[in-house]
């Protein structure tokens, strides 16, 4: 069981790393559209190579393996504890978030850059919220107060939004 748990953790790390970097590439790809034609063309060609490699070579396989090893771990439980049910409820929107990255990839692949780099920066932080919620839930388990957990995620979201606004001001000044 420890080997399965170790593999589950490894693929969670690679999955989240892939999602964080993928959105950064979306941001850079979007910002490349504002460059002069020669720069835009060179950068767009490079991102057209990098993004699908990351998405389909690392991020998607890591998500699948995370799920496989996670479900394998669940099979060891005779009765599924409450904290794990809560974790499952967080995983559903997490996989929806992952699917949204596929959607953004398809849009950008078609040349549709409808999301600004600032909107993508905010979207990038959604994965951070998921990561904090899941890790705290998995580590603290039943000792975690639901109220403190929700308040903690809300506080983190506020801090992240303030940080994004500060970063935006610094970039434009």
N, C-alpha and C positions, 0 to 999 in steps of 0.2 A: 504494500500500500504506500510506503514512503517513496518508492520510485515513481509511482503514478502521481503522487502529490508533487514531487519535484518537477516532473515533466509538465504537470498542469501549471505550476508557477512559472516555469521557463516560457511556456507558450503564452501565458497572460502577459508577461513582460515584452515578448517580441510582438505580440498583437498590439498592445498599447503603444509601443515604440513606433510601430508602423503607422498607426493612426495619427500620432502626433506629427511625425515627419511628413506624412501624406498631405495633411492640411497645410503644412508649411510650404510644400511644393505647389499646392493649389494657389496659395497666396503669392508666391514668387511668379508663378505662371500668369496670374491675373495682372500683377504689376509689370510684367514684361510687355503686356499689351499697350502700355503707355510709352514705351521706348520708341526710338526711331526705327524705321522699317528693317534695316539690316540687323540691328540688335534684337528686335522683336522676333525676326525669323530664326535667328541662330538660337536664341533662348527657347523659343517655342518648340523647335525641333528637339532640343535636349530634354525639355520637360516631357515631350511626347514619348520619349524613350524611358525616362526615369520613373514617371508616375505609374504606368502599367506594370513595370517590373516590380516596384514596391508593392503595389496593390495586389497583384496576382501571384507574385513570387514569394512574398513574405507575409503581408497583412492578412489576406484571406486564408491561406493555409494555417497560419497561427490561430486565427479565430476558430477554425474548424477543429484543430487539435486541442485547443483550450476546451471547447465544448465536449469533445470525445473523452479527454482525460477527466474533466469535471464530472461528467455523467458516470464515468467509471468509479470515481470516488464516492458519488452518491449511492452507488449500488452496494457499498460496504455498510451503509446504515440500515438498521432494522426498522427504525422509525425516523423519519426526517424531522430534525429539530426546527423550531420556529425560525431561528436566525437564517437557516438555509432557505426556507420558503421566502423570506424577505429578500435574500440574495437573488433567488429566481426572479422575483418581481422587478429587480433592478436590471437583470440581464436582458429582459425583453426589450426595454427601451435602448439598452446598449447595442443590441444587434440591429435595432432600427437606426440608431446613429451610424453604425457601420454601413448599413444599406444606403444611408444618405450620402456617404462618401463615394459610393459607386455612382450615385445619381450626379453628384458634382463632377466626377470624372467624366461621365458620358456627356454632360453639358460642355465642359471645357474641350473635350475631344472634338465636338462639333463646332467649336469656335464661339460658344455661348458663354460669355463671362458676366453673367447677370449679378453675381455676388461680388461686392467690393472687397478689397483686401481687409478692410476693417471688419466687415461682416464675417469674413472667414476667420479672422483672428478671434472673434467672439466664439464662433462655432468650434474652434480648436480647443477652447477652454471647457467645453461641455465634456470632453473626454476626461479632463482633470477631475471634474465633479464625480463622474462615474468611478474613476480610479479611487478617489478618496473614500467614497461611500462603500465600495466593495471591499477594500483593504481593511477599513475599520471594522466593518461587519464581520469579515472572516477572522480577524485577529481577536477582537473583543468578544464576539459571539453574543451570548445571552447577557453579558455584563453591560452591554450597550443600551442605554436608555433610548427609546425611539424618539422622544422629544429632543434630547441632546444631539442625537444623530441628525435629525432633520434641521435643527438650528445650526449645527456645525456646517452642514452642506450649504445652507443659505448664507451663513457668514462667509464661507469660502467663496461663494459665487459673488458676493458683494465686493470682497477684496479683489477678486480677479477682474471684475468690471472696472473698478477704480484703477487698477494697474494698467488695463488696456487703454483707458482714457488718458492717463498720464503718459503712456508710451506714445499715443497718437499726438498729443501736444508737443512732446519732445521731437517727434519726427517732422512735424510741420513747422516748427519754429527755427 
